């Protein structure tokens, strides 16, 4: 892409003769400025700075000279002090008397703003320059360049905004997925805890059941052990019980015999009568 066309004319070169000291300062400044411009291999900021010093000396002698002030602003621009040069060129654009001088001031004001990436301001300054000098091709080119830069910036801003919104939605979905994973992990953890508790309860129930079985078995064994002891009697007790039964039987037999004898006696008595 072509570089920005910079319109930097040393107006003071065509100025009529002033006092000897003023001419000396301006002449020295112009010499340093042109030497720096002629060196295309680098930007010699030292010579531009020295030229600025000479122009300031001249302006100290004649502060109202707009042409020397213009050269001072141009030296600032060459040192890439764009904010300072923009302030100077803006003042000069309002103070210059001829349309051509005004156009040059606004042209360089546009350049200073463009170098600061102030696209809207630079476009407006180039338009002001063209209102003063509509046929200036350099200003037309710089205006088109600034407008193209603005269009690219707007497209890039739009693209960046779209990507930002896309990333924002992506982050939002990612957060949702994280929340889902978090809930899932929480549910899984709860389920694991429930399963663990269930296993623990099942084990405890089984343990209780086993303990109850063991206890029942123990009670049953004890009962089984006690039952023979309850049914079992000693030999002495058995003999005494047998003797008692025999005594009862003899008593019953004696009683029966007595009853039979009594009955037989009654029967004989009745017959004898």
C-alpha positions, 0 to 999 in steps of 0.5 A: 500500500502506498505511504501517506502523502505528507504535504510539508512545504517550507513556506519560509523559503519564499519569505522576503528579507527580514532582519539579519538575525531572523533570517539567520535563524530561519536559514539555519532551520531550513538548512537542517530541515532539508538535510534531514528530509534528503536523508531517505535511509533514516529519520534524522530526529536530531536535525529536525530537533535542531531545526525546531530550535532555530525556528523558535529562535526566529519566533522569539524575534517575531512571534506573529510570523505564521510561516515560521510557526508553520515550519516549527509545527512541521519540524514537530511532526517530523520528530513524530510528536504528532499530538503537539504538531496537531495542536499547532496545525489546527491553530494555523488552519484558523489563522492562515489567510489564503485558502492554499495556506489553510488547506496545507495546514488542515492537510498536515493536521489530518496527517497528525491525527491519522498517525494517532489513529484518530480516523474520524478526526483526520477524515474531517480535517482532510475534508476541511483542506479540500473545501479550501483547495478542492483540486489537491490530489494529495489530500484526496488520496489521504482522505480515501486512505483514512476512509478505507482504514475506518472501514477496515476498523469497523469491519474488524470491530464487528468481527471482534464483537461477533467472536466475543459474543460467540465466546461469551455464549460458548463460556455460558454453555460451558458454565451450564455444562459445568453446572450439569456435571456438578449436579450429576457428580452431586447426584452420583455422590448422593447415590453412592452415599445411598448405596453405601448406606444401604449396603451398611444397613443390609450388613447390619440387618444381616448381622442382626439376623445372624445374631438373632439366629445364634441367640435362638439357636442358643436358647433352643439348645439350652431348652433342649439341654434343660428338657432331659434334666426336667424329665429325668428323676433319680433312682431313689425318687423312682423307687419312692414313687413306685412304692407310693403307687404300690401302697395306693394300689394296696389301699384300693384293693383293701378297700375293694375287699372290704366293700365286697365283704360288707356286701356279702354280709348284707346279702346273707342277712336279707336271706335269713330273714 
